[in-house]
Amino acid sequence: MNYKFLSFLVLIICMRTSVKADVAPEAAPKAAAVLKIGYVDVGYVLEQLPEAKKRVMDLTSFDKQMENQVKSKHKEFQEKMASFQEEKDKLTQAQQNQRHAELTKLQEAVQELCMTASHKIQQKHHELMEPLHARMREVIRKVAEEGSYTFVFSKEASGIKESVLLFAQKSFDLSELVLERLKKEAPLVVEAKPPVVGDRKDTKAPAKAATEKKK
């Protein structure tokens, strides 16, 4: 349970109650401001938004490419390890040492590839989804201001499945308003970049050589 959220909400309500109690009768109508609260089901909005669906598909494809590259490298290591185990007794000590060094180097390459792929996946997720999340936050802000909402909460806390709202009337749900506003806005265009894993060659060298040749 999100105790900080509940404590904060109770504190706000108590502060407003205190203000109303201290105001003179003739000033009461002005001070009796309505505490208007809404919430947004971010997961629902993303599931219904065509642009978000496309981005999720792109992320799934990218994740699969990274996974396939890691699997391919790991399979290569396993095959060479199995081959070494079969031929070990037929090899000289020097040959065994050489093969063992090659396997160690290949194993390190697999581990490095795993870390690189993981980093690139996180980077890709941030590259595709963060702009959309930023737009959603901006739309929520506009909807809240136009509707004179005091607070707008997320239905679910980020990263956990437990609902932040234990109960809320459907009339406070702003998800459809946010979804419709996002659909009306022009979708962001993100240039797809092919995954690059492992050593990257310097692509500037050929251009430089061509320039020198031209001179």
N, C-alpha and C positions, 0 to 999 in steps of 0.2 A: 504493500500500500504506500502511496506517495504522501507521507505525513507532512512534508514541507509544503506541498501544494495545498493540502487541507488547512494547515495552520495559517498559511498566507491568506486564503480565502476567508477564514473565520476572522482574522485580524481586520481585513478590509470591511467586512460586514459590521464588526463591532465598532470600528471607527465611524462608519456612517450612522450607526444607531446612536452613538454618543453625540454626534453633531446635531442630529434631529432633536435629541432630548434637551440640549442646551440652548436651542434657538427659541426666541420669543414667539408667541402665538402668531403675531402679525407677520413674522418673517418665515414662518413654517412652509408656505407653499413654494418659495424659492429654494429652500434647502432640501426639500423632499425630492431630490434627484433619484431617478430610477436606476437601479443597478442592473444593467442589461448585459447578459452573458450569453455567448454563443460558443459553438465548438465545430471543428472540421474533422471529418474522417479522411485523413490524408491517403490512407491505403485505398479507400474507395475511389477517390478522385484520380489517383494514378492508374487504377485498373480500368477506369472508364475513358481516360484521355487518350485519343489515338496517338498523339505525339509520344506520350510516355510508353505506350505499347511498342511503338517502333524502336525506341531507345532500349527497352528491355530486350527486344529481339536481337538488336545489335550487340548488346552486352553478352547475351547468351552465346552468340556466335563467336565473339572474341574469346570468351572464357573457354569455349570448346577448342579453339585453335591453340591456345596456350596449353591446355590439358593434353592435346595430341602431341605437341612438341616435347613435353616433359615425358610422356609415355614412350615416345619413340626413342628418346635418349636413354631412358631407363632400360628399355628392352635391349638396346645395343649393349649396355653394360652387362646385363644378365646373360646374354648370349656369349659374350667374350669371357665372362667368368666361368660359365659352364664348359666352354671349349678349353679353357686353361686347366680346369679340374680334370678333364678327360686326358689331356696330353701331358700333364705335369710329370708323370713318371718317365716319359720318354725324352724329356728336356734336360739339358745340362743345367748346372747350378746357375751359370751365367745367363742362360736363356730364361730360366725361371725368374731370376731377379729382374730381367728386362720386362718380361710379361707382367710381373707383379707391379712394377713401376708404372706401366701403361694402364693397368687396371685402376691403380690408385689415382692417377691423373684423371681418368675417365669418371671415376666415382665423384671426385671433387667437381668435375664439370657438371655432373647431374645435379649435385647439391646446389651449385651456383645457379643453374638454370631454374631450379625450383624457386629459389629466392627471387630471382629476376622476374619470373613469370608472375609470382604472387604480387610483387610490387607493381608490375604493369597492369595487372587486373584491377588493383585498387585505384591506380591512377586513371584507368579508363572509366571506371565507375564514377569517379569524381568528375571527370571531364564531361561525361554525358548527362549525369543526373543533377549535379550541383546547379547548373544554370536553370534547370527546370524547377528545382526546389526554390531557388531565389525568386523566380517569377511567381511561384505559388505564394511565397511569403508576401510579395508586393501586392498581389491580388487580394489576399486575405486582409492586408492593411487597408486597402481601398474599400472593400466590402464592410469592414468594421467601422471605418470613418463615415461612410455613407449611411450605414444603419444605426449609427450612434451607439455602438456596442462598447461597454466598459472594458470587458475582457473577452478574448477569443482563445479557447484552448484546443489542443489536439486531442482527438478521441483516444489515441494510444500514445504512450510515451515512446520516444525514439529508442529503438534497439530492444524493446521488451514487448511481450504480448499482453501484459496486464493492462487493462483499461485504466486511464487516468480518471475517467468519469464513472462513478459507481451508478449514477442515475442521471438522466437528462431527458426532458421532454423533446419530442421530435421537432417542435416549433423552433427550438434553439439551434437546430442543425443547419449550418451554413454550407455544407458540402456541395449541394447542387448549385448554389450561387457562385461559389468559387470555380466549380467545374465549367459552368456555362461561360464565365468570364475568360477562363483560360482557353476555351475552344474558340472564342471570338478573336483572341489575339493571334497574331502571325506566329507560327512555330519557329523556334530557333533552328538555324542551320549549322550543323557541326560537320566539318569535313572529316570523313572517315580516313583513318590512318592505318596502314597495315601493321600488324604486330611485328616488333623487332626484338628478338631474343638472342642473347649471346653476344659475341664480339661484333662491334659495328665498324665497318670499314669507312675510311675517310673518303667521302664522296666529293670533296672539294679539290683533291689532287688532280683529277683529269681535267677539270675546268681550267686550273692554273696552267697545266702543261699545254693546253690548247691555246691559251692566251700567249704564252711565250713563243709557241710555234708560229702564231700569226704575226708576231713582231719580227 
